[in-house]
Amino acid sequence: MNKEKLYDVVVIGGGPAGLAAALSADEKGASVLLIEREARLGGILKQCIHDGFGLVRFGKKMAGPEYAQTFIDKIEKSKVHISLLTFATSIEKCDDGVRLTLVNCDGVETIIAKSLVLSTGCRERTARQIAIHGTRPAGVYTAGSAQYYTNVLGYMPTKKCVILGSGDIGLIMARRLTLEGATVIGVYEAKPTPSGLTRNIHQCLHDFNIPLYTSQTVTRVFGKERLEAVEVTMVDENMCPIKGTSKIIECDSLILSVGLIPENELAESLNVACDNRTKGPVCDQNYMTMQDGIFVCGNALHVNDLVDYVSESGEGAGKSAAQYQNEKRRLVEINPDNSFLYVVPQRLNLEKPIDSVVMFFRSNIERGKTKLSVTVDDKEVYTKIYRALRPPEMERISIDFTKLPIDEKSVIKLSLKEVSK
Ligand SMILES: Cc1cc2nc3c(=O)[nH]c(=O)nc-3n(C[C@H](O)[C@H](O)[C@H](O)COP(=O)(O)OP(=O)(O)OC[C@H]3O[C@@H](n4cnc5c(N)ncnc54)[C@H](O)[C@@H]3O)c2cc1C
């Protein structure tokens, strides 16, 4: 009988989060297996040939593949075992940790991991998820697929397109397709404010005279074999189409940039508790989910706008997974009020260091000068004044929770309040 291979740490997903997690677990002396379903490491960065990666971490603007390569070079020199073209299809808890079923060209294999890091990234919302009426012609792409066609396969997916949604991938593709000679008629956003980073609005739209139309959405598509036109309609504050405001725009493609959702099938199969706000697992400051020994990082935890923070969370998760000893946790809940889109982590483990807890958050709406306040049992432990906050811009803070007495019954609250100028 074949004996199942045993690793201290198994990392699922070889994007920037998984690369950083595998490297830091290896540095802590763990035996590590990194599993990637594609033929090459690097995750989504493989298709992001624009610059803008690594500013926080390396102090310079790098292209996506260049950023990924700095980690791939290191991993190739490390002791990390790498399994490419391998898909983790299921996971279950067992006495030694977690049993994983892997499928690759050699067949089906089961292995055991003492601890597991989920770094499976996120997926794009599709046309089916936003209910557009009409036929089902070719020419409706997610922005990520259009990017893959253009940057990896070398195919032009469109000559004349409409982009729905002002998420970062849509903005980057508006510029990319324009540079390749396509006409981008406009970016249409159902919300009253754009969803992408301010820098992308300027560098990808304004610099290329591509119009951005807010409070408007695509309500219908037309075309038999290939898309021929879309219907665009203004929407009210509840995002309901306003009668009599529709117009028809001729185009051969509709490119959707309407949101990203953490990829969590594997986490769900382990009954890992998820946060309704992030759509990713609930975790503590060491990136451990509510299932002992299961860690999460990168876009599988929450959708990040900067890869630098993805790598930071990967490093944290990998280190914690390598040091995991099945120890008991003492958890306290972190309670953001309604002024946040979300806050990560959602729990503090009092058995681990709490003197520099890294937290990420997004405001739920655009705000002017705003005070962030973090309290423990109604006493302020941290404050920060922001000149402005926008939901697309993720904020990072580091808090020393040892300043005040804290135990499992403590109530940790976060709030955002606009202050006068
Ligand atoms: C178009 C675009 C533009 C961006 N631009 C910028 C920018 O300018 N600057 C910046 O800092 N950031 C940018 N980002 C953000 C940054 O690239 C991402 O946040 C980061 O790549 C996420 O890393 P990740 O490792 O969490 O996920 P991914 O890179 O998505 O990697 C996840 C990996 O997991 C693998 N996987 C998933 N499920 C399984 C499974 N069951 N078995 C095996 N393998 C699996 C996938 O194949 C993939 O390789 C951009 C992102 C996109 C999409």
PDBQT file of the ligand as one rigid body, heavy atoms in Angstrom, charges set to zero:
ROOT
HETATM    1  C1  LIG A 501      -5.772  42.977 -13.938  1.00  0.00    +0.000 C 
HETATM    2  C2  LIG A 501      -5.141  43.221 -12.611  1.00  0.00    +0.000 A 
HETATM    3  C3  LIG A 501      -4.328  44.335 -12.458  1.00  0.00    +0.000 A 
HETATM    4  C4  LIG A 501      -3.670  44.548 -11.254  1.00  0.00    +0.000 A 
HETATM    5  N1  LIG A 501      -2.835  45.620 -11.140  1.00  0.00    +0.000 NA
HETATM    6  C5  LIG A 501      -2.115  45.788 -10.007  1.00  0.00    +0.000 A 
HETATM    7  C6  LIG A 501      -1.118  46.838  -9.916  1.00  0.00    +0.000 A 
HETATM    8  O1  LIG A 501      -0.945  47.623 -10.845  1.00  0.00    +0.000 OA
HETATM    9  N2  LIG A 501      -0.385  46.934  -8.781  1.00  0.00    +0.000 N 
HETATM   10  C7  LIG A 501      -0.564  46.058  -7.756  1.00  0.00    +0.000 A 
HETATM   11  O2  LIG A 501       0.148  46.143  -6.744  1.00  0.00    +0.000 OA
HETATM   12  N3  LIG A 501      -1.510  45.079  -7.800  1.00  0.00    +0.000 NA
HETATM   13  C8  LIG A 501      -2.283  44.922  -8.903  1.00  0.00    +0.000 A 
HETATM   14  N4  LIG A 501      -3.212  43.921  -8.969  1.00  0.00    +0.000 N 
HETATM   15  C9  LIG A 501      -3.496  43.120  -7.754  1.00  0.00    +0.000 C 
HETATM   16  C10 LIG A 501      -2.574  41.921  -7.569  1.00  0.00    +0.000 C 
HETATM   17  O3  LIG A 501      -2.094  41.471  -8.799  1.00  0.00    +0.000 OA
HETATM   18  C11 LIG A 501      -3.351  40.800  -6.942  1.00  0.00    +0.000 C 
HETATM   19  O4  LIG A 501      -3.886  41.310  -5.761  1.00  0.00    +0.000 OA
HETATM   20  C12 LIG A 501      -2.455  39.584  -6.627  1.00  0.00    +0.000 C 
HETATM   21  O5  LIG A 501      -1.920  39.064  -7.816  1.00  0.00    +0.000 OA
HETATM   22  C13 LIG A 501      -3.248  38.480  -5.914  1.00  0.00    +0.000 C 
HETATM   23  O6  LIG A 501      -2.388  37.424  -5.598  1.00  0.00    +0.000 OA
HETATM   24  P1  LIG A 501      -2.899  36.002  -5.074  1.00  0.00    +0.000 P 
HETATM   25  O7  LIG A 501      -1.687  35.157  -4.951  1.00  0.00    +0.000 OA
HETATM   26  O8  LIG A 501      -3.767  36.187  -3.900  1.00  0.00    +0.000 OA
HETATM   27  O9  LIG A 501      -3.853  35.447  -6.239  1.00  0.00    +0.000 OA
HETATM   28  P2  LIG A 501      -3.545  34.998  -7.738  1.00  0.00    +0.000 P 
HETATM   29  O10 LIG A 501      -2.475  35.838  -8.343  1.00  0.00    +0.000 OA
HETATM   30  O11 LIG A 501      -4.861  34.975  -8.415  1.00  0.00    +0.000 OA
HETATM   31  O12 LIG A 501      -2.997  33.497  -7.577  1.00  0.00    +0.000 OA
HETATM   32  C14 LIG A 501      -3.818  32.410  -7.170  1.00  0.00    +0.000 C 
HETATM   33  C15 LIG A 501      -3.251  31.139  -7.751  1.00  0.00    +0.000 C 
HETATM   34  O13 LIG A 501      -3.921  30.016  -7.191  1.00  0.00    +0.000 OA
HETATM   35  C16 LIG A 501      -4.089  29.018  -8.177  1.00  0.00    +0.000 C 
HETATM   36  N5  LIG A 501      -5.184  28.120  -7.736  1.00  0.00    +0.000 N 
HETATM   37  C17 LIG A 501      -6.466  28.474  -7.425  1.00  0.00    +0.000 A 
HETATM   38  N6  LIG A 501      -7.179  27.395  -7.040  1.00  0.00    +0.000 NA
HETATM   39  C18 LIG A 501      -6.350  26.326  -7.088  1.00  0.00    +0.000 A 
HETATM   40  C19 LIG A 501      -6.516  24.929  -6.795  1.00  0.00    +0.000 A 
HETATM   41  N7  LIG A 501      -7.672  24.420  -6.354  1.00  0.00    +0.000 N 
HETATM   42  N8  LIG A 501      -5.451  24.096  -6.967  1.00  0.00    +0.000 NA
HETATM   43  C20 LIG A 501      -4.256  24.616  -7.413  1.00  0.00    +0.000 A 
HETATM   44  N9  LIG A 501      -4.049  25.911  -7.694  1.00  0.00    +0.000 NA
HETATM   45  C21 LIG A 501      -5.072  26.776  -7.533  1.00  0.00    +0.000 A 
HETATM   46  C22 LIG A 501      -4.389  29.830  -9.427  1.00  0.00    +0.000 C 
HETATM   47  O14 LIG A 501      -4.145  29.110 -10.609  1.00  0.00    +0.000 OA
HETATM   48  C23 LIG A 501      -3.435  31.023  -9.267  1.00  0.00    +0.000 C 
HETATM   49  O15 LIG A 501      -2.183  30.807  -9.874  1.00  0.00    +0.000 OA
HETATM   50  C24 LIG A 501      -3.874  43.667 -10.169  1.00  0.00    +0.000 A 
HETATM   51  C25 LIG A 501      -4.728  42.561 -10.323  1.00  0.00    +0.000 A 
HETATM   52  C26 LIG A 501      -5.362  42.333 -11.532  1.00  0.00    +0.000 A 
HETATM   53  C27 LIG A 501      -6.261  41.129 -11.660  1.00  0.00    +0.000 C 
ENDROOT
TORSDOF 0
